[in-house]
Amino acid sequence: MEKIRLGIIGCGGMGFHHARSLSKMKDVEIMAASDINPDNLKQFTEEFKTKHSFLDYTQILNIEEIEGVLICLPTFLHREVVIRSAAKGKHIFCEKPIAMNLRDADEMIKACQKNRVKFMMGFVRRFDNFWGKAREIIKGGLLGRPVIWHNIASSSGAPHSWYFDKEKGGGPLIDGAVHNYDFGHYTFGRVKRVFATTMRFKESISAIDTGSAIIKYESGDEHIISWSWGLPRGAFGARVTDIIGPRGGLLFPDCFNEKEIPQSIDQERYGVFLLSLKGEKKEWIKWEKNDMFFDELLHFVDCIREDREPCVTGEDGKKALEVGLAVLKSGETGSPVEI
Ligand SMILES: NC(=O)c1ccc[n+]([C@@H]2O[C@H](COP(=O)([O-])OP(=O)(O)OC[C@H]3O[C@@H](n4cnc5c(N)ncnc54)[C@H](O)[C@@H]3O)[C@@H](O)[C@H]2O)c1
């Protein structure tokens, strides 16, 4: 089979992570890499033996044989690189969030449409059997409808300062929670209204690092999220995730002790949810563990090879970003935001 040749733009955390998945695919070649940081680039090209490496990413776009690029840059840089890559006819896998504002997102989507290139967003949960099973349970009606999905999480946050800059990364309610907004939109449909309160624990940063939001969907379902990246390094808070509905509750693994899981379930191979129903009835629901990042990129490569549209697109990226921006706006104004 003819190899699909790809370029990686941005050789930081995600650039390396994705390259490790691609290296396991025998019909894929990471032909070129780019990073403005020469040390990152050197380390990357040594590990992945790329044929070409450039400090200036635009040189990747001039290589005819390269069919697609993975854009693994800090979020505020996605716009320019997506637009220039599309103009050169490269198919695009872009890490989430799509961009920092909706105008940029629109321009990126239009550039990909105009140049007839594929534009896949890195919403990796779409490829995770864990989230797939949760969605199947909700859609299958085991909990009844509407449901409320609760999610509380806190930490000291992401590894680089740009994540905490309101113009560059947007903080947890944009950068991290965008995965939740995408799962919500994918599972429940259109968002109707958002109400949020936000604050900043860390004084030295420009982004909001802490906030809570109620996201109401047209379907009647609801997502309640409370996230913080404001803790000092080494401190931690509780993680809570469940989904409740008129027929019962679904507890995620952060809500039960793994010692409770029946020994008959092979935990190397399976993860489990705990379903709790009327009359104190409990049921363990298992899902087979998979490498979601590998499966995500396999989909991108297959879409290029078979000329198919990716199942998760720039439009999905824009919809998720819209929710994150509404959360920040509601937090700032103290009023609900209609979407
Ligand atoms: N899907 C996920 O679960 C997930 C997880 C973490 C991060 N992300 C997203 O992935 C993206 C990258 O995050 P990261 O943690 O890898 O960031 P990072 O800071 O680790 O890496 C970014 C790299 O881009 C390089 N770079 C900056 N400007 C450049 C330019 N003009 N040309 C070439 N290289 C340039 C930097 O030197 C750095 O090596 C972000 O959008 C982030 O939100 C997604």
The ligand as an SDF file (V2000), in Angstrom:
LIG
                    3D

 44 48  0  0  0  0  0  0  0  0999 V2000
   -6.1070   16.3000   22.7880 N   0  0  0  0  0  0  0  0  0  0  0  0
   -5.6220   16.4380   23.9970 C   0  0  0  0  0  0  0  0  0  0  0  0
   -5.9660   15.6950   24.9080 O   0  0  0  0  0  0  0  0  0  0  0  0
   -4.6000   17.5270   24.2440 C   0  0  0  0  0  0  0  0  0  0  0  0
   -3.7670   17.4440   25.3520 C   0  0  0  0  0  0  0  0  0  0  0  0
   -2.8160   18.4630   25.5430 C   0  0  0  0  0  0  0  0  0  0  0  0
   -2.7740   19.5260   24.6450 C   0  0  0  0  0  0  0  0  0  0  0  0
   -3.6230   19.5900   23.5980 N   0  0  0  0  0  0  0  0  0  0  0  0
   -3.5930   20.7250   22.6450 C   0  0  0  0  0  0  0  0  0  0  0  0
   -2.4830   20.5360   21.7640 O   0  0  0  0  0  0  0  0  0  0  0  0
   -1.9240   21.8080   21.3920 C   0  0  0  0  0  0  0  0  0  0  0  0
   -0.4430   21.8160   21.7340 C   0  0  0  0  0  0  0  0  0  0  0  0
   -0.2840   21.6060   23.1350 O   0  0  0  0  0  0  0  0  0  0  0  0
    1.1160   21.0690   23.7490 P   0  0  0  0  0  0  0  0  0  0  0  0
    0.8590   20.7500   25.1770 O   0  0  0  0  0  0  0  0  0  0  0  0
    1.6890   20.0520   22.8500 O   0  0  0  0  0  0  0  0  0  0  0  0
    1.9840   22.4050   23.6740 O   0  0  0  0  0  0  0  0  0  0  0  0
    3.5530   22.5400   23.8740 P   0  0  0  0  0  0  0  0  0  0  0  0
    3.7830   23.9230   24.3750 O   0  0  0  0  0  0  0  0  0  0  0  0
    4.0610   21.3650   24.6370 O   0  0  0  0  0  0  0  0  0  0  0  0
    4.1220   22.3860   22.3830 O   0  0  0  0  0  0  0  0  0  0  0  0
    3.9530   23.3640   21.3930 C   0  0  0  0  0  0  0  0  0  0  0  0
    5.1890   23.3430   20.5090 C   0  0  0  0  0  0  0  0  0  0  0  0
    4.9900   24.2700   19.4370 O   0  0  0  0  0  0  0  0  0  0  0  0
    6.2180   24.9330   19.2080 C   0  0  0  0  0  0  0  0  0  0  0  0
    5.9670   26.1570   18.4560 N   0  0  0  0  0  0  0  0  0  0  0  0
    5.5330   27.3480   18.9140 C   0  0  0  0  0  0  0  0  0  0  0  0
    5.4070   28.2170   17.8790 N   0  0  0  0  0  0  0  0  0  0  0  0
    5.7410   27.5460   16.7540 C   0  0  0  0  0  0  0  0  0  0  0  0
    5.8060   27.8790   15.3570 C   0  0  0  0  0  0  0  0  0  0  0  0
    5.4710   29.0960   14.9130 N   0  0  0  0  0  0  0  0  0  0  0  0
    6.2220   26.9350   14.4800 N   0  0  0  0  0  0  0  0  0  0  0  0
    6.5690   25.7000   14.9020 C   0  0  0  0  0  0  0  0  0  0  0  0
    6.5470   25.3420   16.2080 N   0  0  0  0  0  0  0  0  0  0  0  0
    6.1340   26.2430   17.1060 C   0  0  0  0  0  0  0  0  0  0  0  0
    6.8120   25.1280   20.6000 C   0  0  0  0  0  0  0  0  0  0  0  0
    8.1960   25.3950   20.5630 O   0  0  0  0  0  0  0  0  0  0  0  0
    6.4630   23.7850   21.2590 C   0  0  0  0  0  0  0  0  0  0  0  0
    7.4820   22.8270   21.0520 O   0  0  0  0  0  0  0  0  0  0  0  0
   -2.7620   22.8560   22.1190 C   0  0  0  0  0  0  0  0  0  0  0  0
   -3.7750   23.3440   21.2930 O   0  0  0  0  0  0  0  0  0  0  0  0
   -3.3590   22.0800   23.2960 C   0  0  0  0  0  0  0  0  0  0  0  0
   -4.5540   22.6340   23.7860 O   0  0  0  0  0  0  0  0  0  0  0  0
   -4.5220   18.5920   23.3740 C   0  0  0  0  0  0  0  0  0  0  0  0
  1  2  1  0
  2  3  2  0
  2  4  1  0
  4  5  1  0
  4 44  2  0
  5  6  2  0
  6  7  1  0
  7  8  2  0
  8  9  1  0
  8 44  1  0
  9 10  1  0
  9 42  1  0
 10 11  1  0
 11 12  1  0
 11 40  1  0
 12 13  1  0
 13 14  1  0
 14 15  2  0
 14 16  1  0
 14 17  1  0
 17 18  1  0
 18 19  2  0
 18 20  1  0
 18 21  1  0
 21 22  1  0
 22 23  1  0
 23 24  1  0
 23 38  1  0
 24 25  1  0
 25 26  1  0
 25 36  1  0
 26 27  1  0
 26 35  1  0
 27 28  2  0
 28 29  1  0
 29 30  1  0
 29 35  2  0
 30 31  1  0
 30 32  2  0
 32 33  1  0
 33 34  2  0
 34 35  1  0
 36 37  1  0
 36 38  1  0
 38 39  1  0
 40 41  1  0
 40 42  1  0
 42 43  1  0
M  CHG  2   8   1  16  -1
M  END
$$$$
